[in-house]
Amino acid sequence: MSWTGFMKAVNRAGTQVMIKTGHVEQTVDAEYDLEEKRFKAMETIGVTLHKELKHYLDSLRLLTNSQRLIAETIDSFYDAPDANSRDGISKRYLEVTQELNQNVLQELEGPYKETVLNPVARFNTYFTEIDEAIKKRAHKKLDYDHLRAKVKKLAEKPLEDATKLPMLERDLAALRQIYENLNSQLKTELPQLVSLRIPYLDPSFESFVKIQLRFFNECYESLNKLQNSMDSQLRQDYVNDTLDQSIDNVLHKMRELNITSLGD
């Protein structure tokens, strides 16, 4: 920061203190304050939206990878000579989860980034430029309030240099024009930007829903085909609400094995 910039920052900090203590009158534009508040709310939501959309994609990666790891573990249980009666069901389940993890999700990642993540990220890039304009407007307002208070103070007492007050008044008029131009522009364009969020994000929202639908349809179709290949007796027990009884019967047989009492 240059020396001039440093001094401006010091003067603005001093002006803020003087405003808080009531020694300097603050310029207030309620209409602008409302529009800035609405923009800041949209900015916060936009940043959160992009973060959650990225987290959603990471969650799908975690989900499909967890399915694959579970399938590998289950297959290791069934991968034994006495498990042939299962007719390779665990192996087919592993293949399904590998397909979902390696192909189905990866095929959707490109469209997801292109139509959902990237557009939201581009929308959020405008926030930096607008924040700079808001910051500039705030600085000019402080400069204007500071100089206005100074001119008012000088006008209330006689000066030895009669040319000083007219010079400061000209500076004040020029500074007021700069501030009002910035204020007017932001007050006009901030609500326009906020209103554009809906038509801009609508296509991404629609794409997000369609990608979700495709992913979960793929999961359903793949797992449903597998489910139809599973033990028909298990499906019948589930329908008849006797699956718990079947499991209890197996546990009972396990408890009858002598090996379960060796630790007593």
C-alpha positions, -999 to 999 in steps of 0.1 A, spaced: 0 0 0 13 35 -9 17 62 16 -13 80 1 -34 49 3 -22 44 39 -32 79 49 -66 75 33 -72 43 53 -62 61 85 -85 90 77 -114 67 69 -109 47 101 -109 80 120 -141 91 102 -158 58 112 -150 64 148 -163 100 146 -195 87 130 -200 62 158 -195 88 184 -218 113 167 -192 139 158 -196 134 121 -230 131 103 -234 100 83 -249 99 48 -277 74 48 -295 59 18 -321 33 31 -330 22 -5 -293 14 -12 -288 -3 21 -317 -27 14 -304 -36 -21 -269 -42 -7 -284 -64 20 -303 -84 -6 -271 -88 -27 -251 -100 3 -277 -125 12 -276 -138 -24 -238 -139 -23 -238 -160 8 -264 -184 -6 -244 -187 -39 -212 -196 -22 -230 -221 0 -248 -236 -30 -215 -242 -49 -200 -258 -18 -229 -281 -13 -231 -291 -50 -194 -300 -48 -200 -319 -16 -229 -338 -33 -206 -351 -61 -180 -361 -35 -207 -379 -16 -218 -399 -47 -181 -409 -52 -179 -420 -16 -212 -439 -19 -203 -459 -50 -168 -466 -37 -182 -478 -4 -206 -501 -22 -177 -515 -42 -156 -521 -10 -186 -538 7 -191 -559 -24 -155 -570 -23 -158 -580 13 -191 -599 8 -176 -617 -22 -147 -628 0 -173 -645 23 -189 -664 -6 -156 -671 -24 -153 -707 -11 -158 -742 -25 -189 -748 -3 -206 -715 -16 -212 -727 -51 -249 -730 -44 -250 -692 -45 -243 -695 -82 -219 -666 -82 -244 -640 -68 -217 -622 -48 -194 -620 -78 -222 -605 -99 -230 -580 -71 -193 -570 -71 -194 -565 -109 -226 -543 -106 -210 -521 -79 -178 -518 -100 -198 -507 -130 -217 -481 -109 -184 -468 -95 -162 -469 -125 -185 -462 -154 -220 -449 -145 -207 -422 -120 -178 -412 -142 -201 -407 -172 -221 -383 -152 -193 -363 -137 -185 -345 -169 -221 -333 -175 -225 -325 -138 -194 -302 -138 -203 -286 -171 -240 -279 -165 -242 -276 -127 -209 -269 -109 -192 -247 -134 -221 -224 -141 -227 -218 -104 -189 -211 -100 -190 -186 -129 -220 -168 -114 -201 -165 -81 -171 -149 -98 -191 -118 -103 -194 -113 -66 -157 -103 -63 -161 -74 -88 -193 -62 -72 -178 -64 -37 -150 -42 -49 -176 -17 -62 -195 -18 -29 -162 -12 -11 -153 17 -33 -187 33 -27 -183 29 11 -148 45 9 -161 75 -12 -190 79 13 -166 81 42 -144 106 23 -175 127 15 -188 126 51 -153 135 64 -149 165 40 -185 177 45 -179 178 83 -146 197 77 -163 222 54 -191 227 79 -166 233 107 -147 258 87 -178 277 76 -188 282 112 -157 303 120 -138 330 102 -107 320 83 -75 340 77 -73 325 42 -105 334 25 -97 311 -5 -95 279 16 -132 274 22 -143 279 -15 -116 254 -25 -128 228 -1 -164 234 -12 -154 227 -48 -136 195 -37 -167 186 -17 -190 191 -47 -167 169 -69 -165 142 -42 -203 143 -38 -207 138 -75 -184 107 -75 -202 92 -45 -237 98 -59 -228 83 -93 -215 52 -76 -244 50 -53 -269 55 -81 -253 29 -103 -252 3 -76 -287 11 -65 -299 5 -100 -278 -26 -110 -278 -46 -77 -315 -54 -79 -311 -63 -116 -284 -87 -108 -304 -103 -79 -334 -107 -102 -312 -124 -129 -302 -153 -105 -334 -173 -113 -332 -174 -151 -294 -180 -148 -297 -209 -124 -328 -225 -138 -310 -246 -164 -285 -258 -138 -312 -267 -114 -330 -287 -141 -298 -305 -151 -291 -313 -115 -325 -330 -112 -320 -349 -144 -285 -361 -135 -298 -373 -101 -327 -391 -118 -304 -408 -143 -279 -419 -116 -305 -434 -93 -323 -450 -122 -291 -467 -132 -286 -479 -96 -321 -492 -94 -321 -510 -127 -287 -527 -120 -296 -537 -85 -331 -548 -94 -318 -572 -120 -294 -586 -94 -322 -588 -68 -342 -610 -92 -313 -635 -93 -311 -639 -55 -325 -668 -35 -362 -670 -42 -368 -685 -7 -352 -653 8 -375 -632 -12 -405 -653 -2 -395 -651 35 -393 -613 32 -427 -611 16 -442 -634 43 -424 -614 71 -406 -646 82 -371 -635 73 -362 -628 110 -373 -663 118 -351 -678 91 -321 -658 105 -329 -670 140 -329 -706 128 -294 -701 114 -282 -685 146 -296 -715 165 -277 -739 144 -246 -719 150 -251 -720 187 -255 -758 185 -220 -762 172 -196 -775 198 -170 -749 189 -192 -721 203 -187 -735 238 -150 -740 237 -144 -706 253 -164 -714 284 
